[in-house]
Amino acid sequence: MTMGTESKTKINRLINQWTTGTPSATSYLTASGFGRDLLVKYKNSGWLEPFGRGAYIRAGDRVDWPGALYTLQTQLALLVHAGGKTALELKGYAHYLPAKQKIIFLYGPRGLILPAWFKVARFGIKFVVTRTNLFPADSREGFTEFKERDFSVRIAAPERAAMEMLHLVPKEVGFDEAQLIMENLVTLRPDVVQGLLTACRSIKVKRLFLYMAERQEHTWLSKLDLSKIDLGKGKRMIIPNGRFDAKYQITVPVDREGIPA
């Protein structure tokens, strides 16, 4: 076999195994046997296009944020996922809310470092990346898949996403907006909620979650064993100059319709 034929077979193999709509990290490609010189050759030949610094896409392919997230999760094995409000939107729980600005909420452990090509504002959206130990790093509870074109990405299931969303109240997510979304969550699985509330490390999130669930009178709330959930001690101010809820010891907005008895 001549070098030309071998090279053509190699590029065909690369293109055929490429997942449409996703970038490939240069580090992954080189580890798969495609050296940097070869990648430059493929770029110059019109097979590949650079995608920021450290990644390529197939020439002419359109890559949106889910495709980039897929690469972070599969090729770079990063513990990052779409969560919070974004995961709830993807599952249809927030579709009626006005989209003022397209914001994608991503969550990962403390110390998470994203590659340079992901940070470039090339998707026409804003990323809010929350690096948090809200749940233990090895926690595998509360995830699901979201299918996009030819691939799936890992996102938070509604039970986990609700808690991730409340973690960002009131700075990144408004209290009223979070309450509107919580109103929709009538079908949460009590066993998953129980496991996540037990594992959750934020007293604020646990109290706010239970407060909102109680306000909405969700039936799954009665199936939880609250004695196994650590709600901590002392007061937590969530909203400045709000009213104090004595049961959950949190400061919430003053109820405009009057406080129910």
C-alpha positions in Angstrom: 0.0 0.0 0.0 1.4 3.4 -1.0 1.6 6.2 1.5 -1.1 8.2 -0.4 -3.6 5.3 -0.2 -2.7 4.7 3.5 -3.2 8.3 4.3 -6.6 8.4 2.4 -7.7 5.3 4.3 -6.8 7.0 7.6 -8.7 10.2 6.9 -11.7 8.1 5.7 -11.6 6.2 9.0 -11.4 9.5 11.0 -14.3 11.1 9.1 -16.5 8.0 9.2 -16.1 7.6 13.0 -16.6 11.3 13.7 -19.9 12.1 15.5 -21.7 14.7 13.5 -22.3 18.0 15.4 -19.3 17.5 17.8 -15.8 18.8 17.9 -12.8 16.6 18.6 -10.1 17.6 21.1 -6.6 17.6 19.5 -5.3 15.7 22.5 -7.9 12.9 21.9 -7.0 12.8 18.2 -3.3 12.6 18.8 -3.9 9.8 21.3 -5.9 8.0 18.6 -3.0 8.0 16.2 -3.5 11.3 14.4 -0.4 13.4 15.0 -0.4 17.1 14.9 1.3 17.3 11.6 -1.3 15.0 10.1 -4.1 17.1 11.5 -2.6 20.3 10.0 -2.4 18.4 6.6 -6.1 17.4 6.9 -6.9 21.0 7.7 -5.0 22.3 4.7 -6.7 19.7 2.5 -10.1 21.0 3.6 -11.2 18.0 5.7 -11.0 19.6 9.1 -11.5 23.1 10.5 -9.9 24.4 13.7 -12.4 25.0 16.5 -10.6 27.4 18.8 -7.3 26.3 20.3 -7.0 22.6 20.9 -10.0 21.2 18.9 -11.2 20.5 15.3 -14.5 20.0 13.7 -15.4 18.3 10.4 -15.3 20.9 7.6 -18.7 22.5 7.2 -20.2 20.9 10.3 -22.4 23.0 12.7 -21.5 22.6 16.3 -23.7 23.9 19.1 -23.1 23.8 22.9 -24.5 20.2 23.4 -21.9 18.9 20.9 -19.1 20.7 22.8 -20.4 19.3 26.1 -20.4 15.8 24.6 -16.7 16.1 23.8 -15.9 17.4 27.3 -17.8 14.4 28.8 -16.6 11.6 26.4 -13.2 12.5 25.0 -11.8 14.5 28.0 -13.8 12.6 30.7 -14.6 15.8 32.6 -17.2 15.7 35.3 -19.3 18.5 33.9 -23.0 18.4 33.0 -25.9 20.7 32.0 -27.9 21.2 35.2 -30.1 23.6 37.1 -32.4 25.7 35.1 -30.9 24.4 31.8 -31.7 20.7 32.6 -35.2 21.6 33.6 -35.7 23.6 30.4 -34.4 20.7 28.3 -37.0 18.4 30.1 -39.8 20.9 29.4 -40.4 22.2 32.9 -39.7 25.8 32.1 -40.8 26.2 28.5 -43.4 28.8 29.3 -41.0 31.2 30.9 -39.7 34.1 28.7 -36.2 33.6 27.5 -34.6 37.0 28.0 -31.1 35.8 27.3 -29.9 32.4 26.3 -27.9 31.2 29.3 -26.6 27.7 29.7 -26.0 26.5 33.3 -23.2 24.0 33.6 -22.1 22.3 36.9 -18.9 20.5 37.9 -16.7 19.9 40.9 -14.5 22.5 42.5 -11.2 22.8 40.5 -12.9 22.0 37.2 -10.8 23.4 34.3 -12.4 23.7 30.9 -10.3 23.7 27.7 -9.5 27.0 26.0 -11.6 26.1 22.9 -14.7 25.7 25.1 -14.4 29.1 26.7 -14.5 31.0 23.4 -17.8 32.8 23.0 -18.6 30.9 19.7 -22.0 29.6 20.5 -23.9 32.9 20.8 -24.9 32.2 24.4 -23.6 32.8 27.9 -22.3 30.0 30.0 -22.7 30.1 33.8 -20.3 27.5 35.0 -20.8 26.6 38.7 -17.9 24.7 40.4 -19.4 23.4 43.5 -19.3 20.5 46.1 -23.1 20.7 46.4 -23.1 16.9 46.2 -20.1 14.6 46.8 -17.9 14.4 43.7 -18.5 10.7 43.4 -22.3 11.1 43.5 -23.9 9.4 40.6 -27.5 9.9 41.7 -29.8 12.2 39.9 -28.6 12.1 36.3 -30.2 11.4 33.0 -29.4 11.7 29.3 -30.5 14.3 26.7 -30.4 13.1 23.1 -29.3 15.7 20.6 -28.9 14.6 16.9 -26.6 11.7 16.8 -25.4 11.7 20.4 -26.5 12.1 24.0 -25.1 14.2 26.8 -25.3 13.7 30.6 -27.6 16.2 32.3 -29.1 16.5 35.8 -32.4 14.7 36.3 -35.2 17.1 37.4 -34.7 16.2 41.1 -31.1 17.1 41.1 -31.6 20.0 38.7 -34.1 21.7 41.0 -31.5 21.7 43.9 -28.8 22.9 41.6 -31.1 25.8 40.5 -31.9 26.7 44.1 -28.1 26.8 44.8 -28.0 29.9 42.5 -30.9 31.8 44.1 -31.0 34.8 44.3 -27.8 35.8 42.5 -28.1 33.9 39.1 -31.7 32.8 39.3 -34.5 34.9 40.7 -36.6 33.6 43.7 -39.9 34.1 41.9 -38.7 32.3 38.7 -37.4 29.4 40.8 -40.7 29.1 42.5 -42.6 29.1 39.2 -40.4 26.3 38.0 -40.8 24.4 41.3 -44.5 24.6 40.8 -44.2 22.4 37.7 -42.3 19.6 39.5 -45.3 17.5 40.4 -43.8 14.2 39.3 -40.5 14.1 41.1 -39.5 10.6 42.4 -39.6 10.6 46.2 -36.8 8.0 46.5 -34.4 10.1 44.3 -35.4 13.3 46.2 -34.7 11.5 49.5 -31.2 10.3 48.3 -30.2 13.8 47.0 -31.5 15.7 50.0 -29.5 13.3 52.3 -26.4 13.8 50.2 -26.7 17.5 49.6 -24.2 19.6 51.5 -26.0 22.9 51.4 -28.3 23.7 54.3 -29.7 26.7 52.3 -30.6 24.5 49.3 -32.3 21.8 51.4 -34.4 24.3 53.4 -35.4 26.3 50.3 -36.3 23.1 48.4 -38.6 21.8 51.2 -40.1 25.3 51.7 -41.0 25.7 48.1 -42.3 22.1 47.8 -44.5 22.7 50.8 -45.8 25.9 49.3 -46.7 24.1 46.1 -48.3 21.2 48.2 -46.5 18.6 46.1 -47.8 15.1 47.0 -44.3 13.5 46.8 -43.3 15.6 49.8 -45.3 13.4 52.2 -43.3 10.4 51.1 -40.0 11.8 52.4 -38.4 10.9 55.7 -37.3 14.3 56.9 -35.7 12.8 60.0 -32.9 11.6 57.9 -32.2 15.0 56.3 -29.8 17.4 58.1 -31.3 20.9 58.0 -28.6 22.4 60.2 -29.0 25.0 62.9 -29.4 28.8 62.9 -31.0 31.2 60.4 -30.2 31.6 56.7 -30.8 34.8 54.9 -31.7 34.2 51.3 -33.5 37.5 50.4 -32.4 40.7 52.2 -35.3 42.6 53.9 -37.6 39.7 53.4 -39.9 37.9 55.8 -38.7 35.2 58.2 -40.1 31.8 57.7 -40.0 30.3 61.2 -40.4 26.6 60.2 -37.4 26.5 57.8 -35.5 29.5 59.4 -35.0 31.3 56.1 -35.6 34.8 54.9 -37.9 34.8 51.8 -39.6 37.6 49.8 -42.6 39.3 51.4 -45.7 37.5 50.1 -47.5 40.0 47.9 -50.8 38.1 48.1 -50.6 38.0 51.9 -49.0 35.2 53.9 -51.2 32.1 54.1 -52.1 31.0 57.6 
